[in-house]
Amino acid sequence: MTIKSSASSKARRILALSLPWLPSERIIRAHGPPDHPFVLTEKIRGAMVIMAADRQAVSLGLGTGMKLADARARVPDLLAFDHQPLADADLLSRLAEACERYTPMVAVEPPHALILDITGAAHLHGDEERLAQDAEDRLDAAGYNARWALAGTADAALALARHGLKEGAEAQLPVAALAMDAKTHQSLERAGLYRIGDLAERPRANLAARFGMELTLRLDRILGLEDRPIDPLRRIGNIVTERRFAEPLTHIDAALACLSELFAEAAERLNERGQGARMIRMMLFRCDGDVARLGLETGAPTRDAPLFQRLLRERIAALNDELNPGFGYDLIRLSIVASEVLAPQQLRLEGGEDRRGDEVALVSQLSTRLGRDRVQKFAPADSHIPEQGLLALPALNAPPPVPWKRQSPDNPPMRPLHMFDPPQRVQVIAEVPDGPPYRFTWRRKSHQVMRYEGPERIASEWWQRKDGQQPGKGGLTRDYYRVEDARGRRYWLFRHGLYGEEKANPDWYVHGLFA
């Protein structure tokens, strides 16, 4: 029996790579081929249980779920290693990165499989069969056995690859390919349904009534009647440019020149859209499967090739490990991951370009050299509490700065440029308990107040508290004063709490200094 997929699934082509021996092959690469069969075990309910085994152990009748004591009773010289699922997952992710040479749409399918959406990419390697065979050969050269299959949906390709079948043989798959629970599989076999072809002939309504809608959904996906999206390892750029080389590039300067050419191509396409690049991702694929990754982020949208080259040099200089071409790069890819509108710039009346772009270039270059979180800008926050009114954000993420309002000599600034975090305690003498400060002591020095302005009353954010505006439950009110001492130095003081209402003896703090 041959299953015919829907027309929509024919337009999409999926390559699935199954790596059934991945855990044991990881052990072999780390420790070398052992002299005896071995298994990977994990402690479950006080007993060591086999979670994976190498080929030799499987040929001796050992398998997943068997206790280690029982296995060693059969094979006395059996070796055992700790099962490390996180290490297997990390290895699978690295193999997925290497497979991005075929398509950017690569997804990890736990525990030991990869899904590649090769729609529109097969012609770069001749055809689908050659692409799949090349992927198998590269994995085999790296020490990993792979089985592959092509299909119109991800579930069909996965099922065929895991069971060693080719496209068109979906009906021969066992019902275990549905990956349902053990109870459902047992019920299917008791009903005489052993293969997918047996289920395909049954009415869907009857199957759903007896086994649930999940079974019919998975069945339709394997048959190519239903599809599901895959979750690629990395976000796909909205513009992708790449170069493939028959003779690999063995010099880093040639690779950098290639990246500059790729960015120039991407810039032309961005110019057609009226956009500029904000995030750029580069991938350099080596012949031996190693992948070097570089990423750049700019403070504003740009199509400036010289700026890209400067940032690229800064990124390479900041790498812990220098780029090593090894036997050469046979594929280099540049993706514009994020872009924004870039309007034409207005020339100045006296001639020449506006120099505001220099600030953006400087921020981008410093962030690339020092790290994006070490170059920051202040952004306003939705809070009237002084120390919470500004947020320090990475300069690459911060919104455009608002121009500072110039203060005239007759109108001093309302807020100091320098604020203490946290505010510092001071001892204050006032003429009346709820009046302005007359004298205060800070850092063991006494300051006589000659002039003051205030109070500026700031209430607490009582609406964000559980008990709301109940007395004593919404926080303390602050009364701020701008004061000047006998030597002309100006301070920003506040009384924490309303005298007699919120606190019997409110404390005083100095919160900032005016220039």
C-alpha positions, 0 to 999 in steps of 0.5 A, a space after each residue: 500500500 502506498 500513501 499519497 500525501 496532500 498537495 500542500 505537503 509536496 511543496 515542502 521538503 523535509 530531511 530528517 536525520 536520526 542518530 540512534 547511537 549518539 550517546 554511545 558515540 559521544 563516549 567513544 569520541 571522549 574515551 576512545 573505543 572501549 575493549 568491552 561492550 558498554 552501557 550508560 546508566 542512571 540511578 532510578 529508585 535506588 537501582 542502576 538502570 540502562 538508559 543507552 547502550 552501544 552496538 555490541 551491547 545491544 547485539 548481546 541482548 542488552 537494552 534500555 530499561 534493563 537493570 545493570 545488575 541483570 545485564 552484568 549477570 549476562 555479560 560479566 565484562 560489561 562496562 558502565 558510564 554515567 548517562 548525561 542527557 545534557 551532554 547529549 543535548 549539547 552535542 545534538 545542538 552542535 551537530 545541528 549548527 553544522 547542518 546549517 550549511 544546508 539550510 538555515 531551517 534546522 531544528 533539534 528533535 529530542 532525543 537524537 534526531 535533527 529536522 532540516 527544512 530543505 525546501 528550495 535548497 536542494 538545487 545547491 547540492 544537485 538534488 535532495 538525494 545528494 544533499 542527504 547523502 552529503 549530510 550522512 557522509 559528513 556525520 559519518 566522517 565525524 564519527 556519528 552514524 545517521 539514518 536519513 529520510 525525505 518526506 513532505 512533513 516533519 513527522 513523516 520524515 522522522 518516523 521513516 528515518 528512525 525506522 530505516 525506511 524511505 519515502 513512500 513506505 509510510 504504510 509499513 511503519 509500525 504503530 510505535 512510530 506514532 510515539 503514543 504511550 505504551 498503553 495505547 500501543 498495546 491496545 492497538 496491537 490487541 485490536 490487530 492494528 500493527 502498522 500505519 497502513 492498518 490505521 490509514 484504512 480505518 475511519 478517523 471518527 472511530 479511531 478518535 472515539 476509541 483512542 483519542 484525537 491525539 492519535 488521529 492527529 499524529 497519524 495524519 501527520 505521518 501520512 502527510 495529510 497534516 503538517 506542523 511547523 518546526 522550531 529552528 535552532 536560530 531565528 532566520 534573518 530577513 536577508 541572507 547572503 552567502 558564498 560557496 567555494 569549490 576551493 576552501 578559503 584558507 586565509 582569514 583575510 580572504 574570509 573577511 573580504 568575503 564578509 564585506 562583499 556579502 554585507 555590501 550585497 545585503 546593504 543593496 537589498 536593504 536600500 531597496 526596502 528603505 531599511 538599515 541593519 541593526 543585528 548582523 549574524 555571520 557563520 563561517 563553515 569549515 570543511 571539517 564541520 566546525 562552525 565559527 559564529 560572529 554577531 554584530 549589533 549597531 546602535 542605529 540602523 545602518 548600511 555603512 560598509 566602513 562601519 561594518 568593517 570597523 565593527 567586524 575587526 573589533 568583534 574579531 579582536 574581542 574573541 577569546 579564541 582567534 578565528 582558525 580557518 584550518 583546512 579552509 572555509 567552504 561556505 560563508 553566510 551573512 544574515 540581517 537578523 533585525 532591521 529598521 527603517 533608515 530614512 535619507 539624511 538631510 544635508 546641513 545648510 552650510 554643506 556636508 553631512 550631519 555628524 550625528 551618525 558619529 555618536 552612533 558609530 562610537 556607541 556601536 564600536 565601544 559596545 562591540 569592544 567592551 560588551 553590550 551591557 557595559 556601555 549604557 544610556 539612561 532612559 526614563 521610567 514610569 515612576 515619580 520616585 526620583 531614584 526609580 525615574 531613570 533606567 540604565 539600559 544598554 546603549 544599543 537598546 536605549 531609545 533616542 535620547 531626549 534633548 536636555 532642557 537648558 536651565 537659565 541662571 534664574 531658574 536652577 535645575 529641579 533635580 541634581 545631576 549626581 544622586 546617591 544610591 541609597 540616600 545618605 542619612 543626615 542629622 537635621 535641626 529645624 525651627 519647627 518639626 515639620 519645617 525646612 532644615 536650619 542646620 544639618 550634619 553630614 559626614 561629621 561636618 556641620 552645614 548652616 542652611 542659608 537658603 532653601 526652596 521647598 518642600 516638594 512633596 512626593 508620595 509613595 506608590 501606594 497603588 502598587 502595594 497590597 494594602 493600598 492607601 491605608 495609614 502606614 501601609 502605603 509607604 512614607 511621604 517625602 518632603 524634598 528641599 533644595 538648600 544652600 549652605 554658607 559656602 554656596 554648596 547646594 544639596 537635595 535633602 528630604 524628610 522621610 515621613 509626615 511629622 505626627 501623621 506617618 512617623 513620630 520622629 521622621 528621619 532626614 536624608 541627603 539624596 543628591 548634590 547640585 553642581 
